Amino acid sequence: MDEKELITLYDEDGKETEFEVLGIVNVEDNDYAILVPLDEENEEEEAYIFRIDTDENGEEVLTEVEDDDEFEAVREAWEALCEGDYDIEDISDDEEDIDDEYEEDEEDE
């Protein structure tokens, strides 16, 4: 049985959302996390793209992809890999404003 990799992200208001990590895709020497929120409102199985960056302490952080060309390149690469099983959502179009960087809540399992 495959165990899901889960992470918790916090928006600027401190609201937490748990996500399943669907996978990591590399585009032009950058890694991107493809995440699906584990909430009941995600009936259409929308996935989100975050670039995996390193902060000044050497810790990995997830950064919102704001550049349209970068976003489209990652979306196309991911959809080619999963054959369109998920719709990639542009998080900048969401109603909630989300911080550029996210802290991961690492759980020991």
N, C-alpha and C positions, 0 to 999 in steps of 0.2 A: 504494500500500500504506500503510495507516494504521500509524503507529508508536505502540506502547503507551507511556503515561506510567507510569513506575515510581518508587516511593519505597521507602526502607528505614526501618523503624521498629524501635526498641529497647525491650524490656521492662525492668522494674526490675532484672533479673539481667544485663542487657547482651546478652541473646539477640536477634539480629537476625532480622527477617522481612521479606521483600520482598513488596510489594503492587503490584497494578495499580490505578491510579486509573480507576474506571469513569466517574465524573462528579462534578460539583458540583451540588448542589441548594440553592436558597435558600428558606428557610421563616422567615417573620416577621422579615425583615431580617437573618438570620444565614445564612452559607454553611456547608454541610456537605459533607465529602468522603465518597464512597461507595467503599470499598476492598475488593478481593478478594485474599487471600493467594495467592502463587504457590508453593504447596507441594503435594506429592503427596497430603497428607491432606485437601485441600479438594475431595473428589470431588463433593460436593453443591453446589458453587459458592456457598458462603455469603459474603455481603457484610457489611461492617462500616461503621458510621456514626461519623464523628468531626466535631466542630464545628471550624471553622477560626477560631482566635482569633489575636490579636496580643499578643506578650509585651512586656515593658518596653523592649526594644531595637528594637521595631518589626518584629520577625521573625514570620513566620507559624508557628504551632504547632498541632498537632492535639490536641484535648482530648476525652477520653471523655465521651459524653453519659450522664449519670447520672440525669437526671429522666425518669421514665417517660412523662409526657405529651409532653415534647419529643421523646423517642425515637420514640414512636408517630406523631407528626405528620410527622417526617422520613421514617420508614419508609413511611407511606402515600403521601406525595408522591413518593418515589422509585419505589415499586412501581407507581403510576399512570403514571409516565413510561416505565418499562421493561416494563410489563404482566406483572409477576411472574416475569421470567426468573431472578431471584436471590432466595434467601431471605436476609433481613436477620437477622443474628445479634446478640443482645444481649451485647456483650462482657463485661458485668459478670457474666454467668453462666458464663464460661469457667473452666476449671480454673486457669489461670495468672492471677495478679494483674498487672494492667497499669498502668503509671504514668498519671496524669491528663494529662500533657503528653508529647509525643513530639518528638524531634529528627528532622528530615528529613535524609537523606544525599543531598545534591544531586550528581548525576552529570553531568559534561560529556560530551555525546555529539555 
